[in-house]
Amino acid sequence: MSRIVALWPGREHPCMRITTPSQPCLPMHRRAAMMVFRGGAYAIHDGSGRGCAEFLADRGMLAVEVEYRTVTGPGPCAEGMGVYPKPIHDAARAVRVLRSMATELGIDPNRIGVTGFSAGGHLASMLCGTELPCQEADDDDLVGVSCRPDVCVLAYPVISMCKELRVETAHPEDRCDGNLGGSVGHLLGPHSEDEATLALLSAELRVVQGHPPTFIWHTRADDCVPVRHTEVFVEALEMHGVPHKCVLFDSGPHALGLALDGEHANDWSEQLMAWLGAWAKPQFAAPAMQL
């Protein structure tokens, strides 16, 4: 069963689609929730990651697929080049709205995770620091509710905006191989060469002790978002003692999504479920993450 919830008062979009598992849950138990941010290089919000919310709901979690503002939408929300910081405002708002609805939805407010694919992985990672990499939205009346997730899952994510992790000779908007599909230009527009902003939005530089436990995977053959993005992020997680699991596959292109029936990376989702373990199951009280 699914329902649509708008993120912002008085606006139909962006919104989030909440899917409740079909399996019954004991009255005194609470489910974990997982929010899904699909890819799309900040040009679209519904790129790779299709079906992930349904996959998670089938495994007992409340699953939430989140729209966020991009160059082309969603709906009437097209923002043109340079959408920053609006996607981050939308992602933070989505977590806050969900957390504020915890009692109504029967979820544990301390077991809300985020899953992000490609640029959606970048967006998910922006929520994991001690504060947002931007000022809060003026019209967010839930700023007192934490937008920090309790678990982070990243699939072939854009991690760094720094120039050394993309093609040096390419324009930031170019959708060429190795230039992050144009993510930098779509997100930052005229500010895409500002080094301070690029550093602020580089997830590997935002990792601190206490960062949410993280599952991350990538393919070494990815020619759109190089595997080095995942490697530098894992290095930061290790440096700060953050529990994590990294899975690297030798073959497979970018944007594989769930890949359940494909020839590449087709077991990453089951490795994720094994890693999540009891965290993902309905519980009377939220256990600490044991990894």
C-alpha positions in Angstrom: 0.0 0.0 0.0 1.4 3.4 -1.0 0.5 7.0 -0.2 1.8 10.3 -1.4 2.9 13.0 1.0 3.9 16.5 -0.2 7.2 17.8 1.3 6.2 21.4 1.5 2.9 23.0 2.6 0.9 24.3 -0.3 2.9 22.5 -3.0 2.0 19.3 -4.8 5.7 18.7 -5.8 8.2 17.7 -4.7 6.6 14.8 -2.8 7.4 11.4 -1.4 5.8 8.1 -2.0 5.5 6.0 1.2 5.1 2.2 0.7 4.0 0.1 3.6 5.1 -3.6 3.7 2.3 -6.1 3.2 3.6 -8.2 6.0 1.8 -7.6 9.3 3.7 -6.1 12.2 3.1 -6.7 15.9 1.3 -3.8 17.6 4.1 -3.0 20.0 6.8 -3.3 17.3 8.1 -0.5 15.1 9.5 -0.8 11.6 12.7 0.6 10.2 12.3 3.1 7.3 14.5 3.6 4.3 14.3 6.6 2.1 15.4 6.3 -1.6 16.9 9.1 -3.7 17.3 8.0 -7.3 20.0 9.2 -9.6 19.9 11.6 -12.5 22.9 14.0 -12.3 20.7 16.6 -10.7 19.1 16.9 -14.2 16.2 14.6 -13.3 15.1 13.0 -10.0 14.0 9.6 -11.2 17.0 8.1 -12.8 18.6 4.8 -11.7 17.2 3.1 -8.7 13.8 2.2 -10.0 12.1 -0.5 -7.9 14.4 -0.1 -4.9 11.6 1.1 -2.7 9.4 -1.9 -3.6 12.4 -4.2 -2.9 12.9 -2.7 0.6 9.2 -2.8 1.4 9.1 -6.5 0.4 11.7 -7.1 3.0 9.8 -5.5 5.9 10.9 -1.8 5.9 8.7 1.2 5.3 10.1 2.4 2.0 10.0 6.0 0.8 10.9 7.2 -2.7 11.7 10.9 -2.5 11.3 13.5 -5.2 13.8 16.4 -5.1 14.1 19.5 -7.3 16.4 19.3 -10.3 17.1 21.2 -13.5 13.9 19.7 -15.2 11.5 19.0 -12.4 9.6 17.2 -10.9 6.4 18.5 -12.3 6.3 22.3 -12.4 9.4 22.5 -10.2 12.0 22.8 -12.9 14.8 25.0 -11.6 17.2 25.3 -14.5 20.9 25.2 -14.1 22.3 25.7 -10.6 19.6 24.1 -8.4 21.8 24.2 -5.2 20.7 24.3 -2.4 17.1 23.3 -3.2 17.7 19.5 -3.6 19.4 19.5 -0.2 16.5 21.4 1.3 14.1 18.8 -0.2 16.1 15.8 1.1 16.4 17.3 4.6 12.7 18.1 4.7 11.8 14.6 3.6 13.6 13.1 6.5 12.1 15.6 8.9 8.6 15.0 7.7 9.0 11.2 7.9 10.5 11.4 11.4 7.6 13.7 12.5 5.2 11.1 11.2 6.9 8.2 13.0 4.0 7.4 15.4 1.4 7.6 12.7 3.4 5.4 10.4 4.5 2.9 13.0 8.2 3.4 12.5 11.1 3.9 14.8 12.3 7.5 14.5 15.8 6.3 15.4 15.9 3.8 12.5 15.5 6.0 9.4 18.0 5.2 6.7 18.8 6.8 3.3 19.7 5.0 0.1 21.1 7.0 -2.8 22.0 6.1 -6.4 24.7 8.1 -8.3 23.8 11.8 -7.8 21.1 10.7 -5.4 24.0 9.1 -3.4 25.6 12.5 -3.3 22.4 14.0 -2.0 22.0 11.3 0.6 25.5 11.8 1.8 24.9 15.6 2.3 22.5 14.7 5.1 25.1 12.7 7.1 27.3 15.5 8.5 26.8 17.4 11.7 25.0 20.1 9.7 23.8 20.8 6.2 26.2 22.2 3.7 23.9 25.2 3.2 21.6 27.5 5.1 18.3 26.0 6.2 15.3 26.8 4.0 13.4 29.8 5.2 10.0 28.1 5.0 11.0 24.8 6.8 9.0 24.8 9.9 10.5 21.4 11.0 14.1 22.6 11.5 13.9 21.4 15.1 13.5 17.8 13.9 16.8 16.0 13.0 17.4 15.4 9.3 20.4 13.2 9.9 19.8 9.5 8.9 20.7 6.6 11.1 22.1 4.5 8.3 23.5 5.4 4.8 23.5 3.2 1.7 25.3 4.5 -1.4 25.2 3.0 -4.9 28.0 4.1 -7.3 27.7 7.6 -5.7 29.0 11.0 -6.8 31.0 11.7 -3.7 33.4 14.5 -4.5 32.9 17.8 -6.5 36.6 18.5 -6.4 38.2 18.9 -9.8 40.8 16.1 -9.4 38.0 13.5 -9.3 36.5 14.5 -12.7 37.9 15.2 -16.2 40.0 18.2 -15.8 39.5 19.4 -19.4 35.7 19.0 -19.4 33.2 21.8 -18.7 31.3 21.1 -15.5 28.1 20.7 -17.5 29.5 18.2 -19.9 27.9 14.7 -19.7 31.1 13.1 -20.9 32.6 10.0 -19.4 34.3 10.7 -16.1 32.6 14.0 -15.6 29.9 12.8 -13.3 27.2 13.0 -15.9 27.1 16.8 -15.6 26.2 16.7 -11.9 28.5 19.5 -10.9 27.2 22.0 -13.5 23.5 21.0 -13.0 23.8 21.5 -9.2 26.0 24.6 -9.1 25.5 26.3 -12.5 27.6 29.5 -12.5 29.3 28.6 -9.2 30.6 25.3 -10.5 34.2 26.5 -10.4 34.1 28.0 -6.9 36.6 25.9 -5.0 35.1 26.7 -1.5 31.7 25.6 -2.7 33.1 22.4 -4.3 34.8 21.5 -1.1 31.7 22.2 1.0 29.7 19.8 -1.2 32.4 17.0 -1.3 31.2 14.2 1.0 34.6 12.8 1.8 35.5 16.1 3.4 32.4 16.0 5.6 32.9 12.7 7.4 33.4 13.0 11.1 33.3 10.6 14.0 29.7 9.5 14.5 28.9 9.5 10.8 26.0 7.0 10.2 27.1 3.5 9.5 27.5 3.2 5.7 27.1 0.5 3.0 28.6 1.5 -0.3 29.2 -0.2 -3.6 30.6 0.6 -7.0 32.1 -1.0 -10.1 35.7 -0.5 -11.1 34.6 -0.2 -14.8 32.3 2.8 -14.1 33.3 5.4 -16.6 30.8 8.1 -15.6 31.5 8.3 -11.9 35.0 6.8 -11.3 35.4 4.2 -8.6 37.8 6.6 -6.9 34.8 8.5 -5.5 33.9 5.5 -3.4 37.5 4.8 -2.5 38.2 8.3 -1.1 34.9 8.1 0.9 35.9 4.7 2.4 39.3 6.2 3.3 37.5 9.0 5.2 35.2 6.5 6.9 38.1 4.4 8.0 40.0 7.4 9.2 37.2 8.4 11.5 36.3 4.9 12.7 32.9 4.8 11.0 31.3 1.3 10.7 31.0 0.5 7.0 31.0 -2.1 4.3 32.4 -1.5 0.9 31.6 -3.8 -2.1 33.6 -3.3 -5.3 32.7 -5.2 -8.5 35.2 -5.6 -11.3 32.8 -5.2 -14.2 29.6 -3.3 -15.0 28.7 0.2 -16.3 27.3 3.1 -14.3 23.6 3.3 -13.3 23.1 -0.4 -12.7 20.3 0.1 -10.2 19.0 -2.9 -8.4 20.6 -5.2 -11.0 18.7 -8.2 -9.7 18.6 -10.0 -13.0 21.7 -8.6 -14.7 25.1 -10.0 -15.2 26.9 -7.3 -13.1 26.6 -6.6 -9.4 23.5 -8.7 -9.1 23.9 -9.6 -5.5 24.7 -6.2 -3.9 21.1 -5.9 -2.6 21.3 -9.2 -0.7 24.7 -8.2 0.7 23.0 -5.0 1.9 20.2 -6.9 3.6 22.8 -9.2 5.3 24.7 -6.2 6.5 21.6 -4.4 7.8 20.6 -7.6 9.7 18.3 -7.0 12.7 18.3 -3.2 12.1 15.9 -3.7 9.1 13.4 -5.9 11.0 10.5 -4.7 13.1 11.6 -4.3 16.7 10.1 -3.4 20.1 13.1 -1.1 20.7 15.8 0.1 18.3 19.0 -1.9 18.8 22.3 -0.2 18.4 23.9 -0.9 15.0 26.3 -3.8 15.5 28.7 -4.3 12.6 
